[in-house]
Amino acid sequence: MIAILAFAFGFLFFVVIMLSSRRIANRVLEIKAQRIMRVLGKTIDTIKCSYEGLIYMVSLPVYDVTLQDLSPESIHVELDRFLWLFPTTHSMRIVYHDEDGGYRLLAYLALEALFVPLLDDQCERGVIDKKQFALMRRYLFEHKKKHHLIIQEVLDKIKSHPVLV
């Protein structure tokens, strides 16, 4: 009986500690996001907090820029079901946001520009099957035709600002 009570108390203590650490981590990320938005001179529409990180949904102007200007060293985009494809350590998640759900498109377009070789590799190693791979590529291609989205201005400001580096 004492062992069961001790186990229950230990488990409860562990849960409380985990919830507290997540709250602290989310608060730290929220402060960092607000600092970034102040530097960019933009207001935060929405901050989606998670233990792994933040997805920034920011209203920005749209420019025509080639996606070749982006590189894996300059940005990592994380969103929804593609989370498992991206590194989570020291990564900045920046997502374009507009009323039509454009933030998703930026993530997918960045995925296509930066990580198609990674998708190829994942397919070859059997992590994703060929049907999944074909569906992802088709989805990316369809949206690429519709939108030209830019994050280069944001990247330049972040890279040149000592507080954010």
SULTAFEN-V833093 format. One record per backbone hydrogen bond with DSSP energy under -1.0 kcal/mol. CO is the residue of the C=O (numbers start at 1). NH is the residue of the N-H. E is the energy in kcal/mol with one decimal. If there is no record, write none. Layout:
CO|NH|E + CO|NH|E
This chain:
1|5|-2.4 + 2|6|-2.6 + 3|7|-2.5 + 4|8|-2.7 + 5|9|-2.7 + 6|10|-2.5 + 7|11|-2.6 + 8|12|-2.5 + 9|13|-2.5 + 10|14|-2.2 + 11|15|-2.3 + 12|16|-2.4 + 13|17|-2.3 + 14|18|-2.4 + 15|19|-2.5 + 16|20|-2.2 + 17|21|-2.5 + 18|22|-2.0 + 19|23|-2.0 + 20|24|-2.3 + 21|25|-2.5 + 22|26|-2.8 + 23|27|-2.1 + 24|28|-2.3 + 25|29|-2.2 + 26|30|-2.3 + 27|31|-2.4 + 28|32|-2.2 + 29|33|-2.4 + 30|34|-2.4 + 31|35|-2.2 + 32|36|-2.3 + 33|37|-2.5 + 34|38|-2.2 + 35|39|-2.0 + 36|40|-2.3 + 37|42|-2.1 + 46|57|-1.4 + 48|55|-1.4 + 53|50|-1.1 + 55|48|-1.4 + 56|95|-1.3 + 57|45|-1.1 + 57|46|-1.2 + 58|97|-1.7 + 66|69|-1.7 + 67|70|-1.6 + 71|74|-1.1 + 71|75|-1.5 + 79|82|-2.0 + 80|83|-1.6 + 82|85|-2.1 + 83|86|-1.3 + 92|76|-1.1 + 95|58|-1.4 + 98|101|-1.7 + 101|104|-1.3 + 102|106|-2.0 + 103|107|-1.5 + 104|108|-2.4 + 105|109|-3.2 + 106|110|-3.0 + 107|111|-2.2 + 108|112|-2.4 + 109|113|-2.7 + 110|114|-2.7 + 111|115|-2.6 + 115|119|-2.7 + 116|120|-2.7 + 117|121|-2.3 + 118|122|-2.8 + 119|123|-2.4 + 120|124|-2.6 + 121|125|-2.2 + 122|127|-2.3 + 122|128|-1.1 + 123|126|-1.1 + 129|133|-2.3 + 130|134|-2.5 + 131|135|-2.3 + 132|136|-2.5 + 133|137|-2.6 + 134|138|-2.5 + 135|139|-2.4 + 136|140|-2.7 + 137|141|-2.5 + 138|142|-2.3 + 139|143|-1.8 + 140|144|-2.0 + 141|145|-1.5 + 143|147|-1.5 + 151|155|-2.6 + 152|156|-2.8 + 153|157|-2.0 + 154|158|-2.4 + 155|159|-3.0 + 156|160|-1.7 + 158|161|-1.0 + 161|164|-1.0
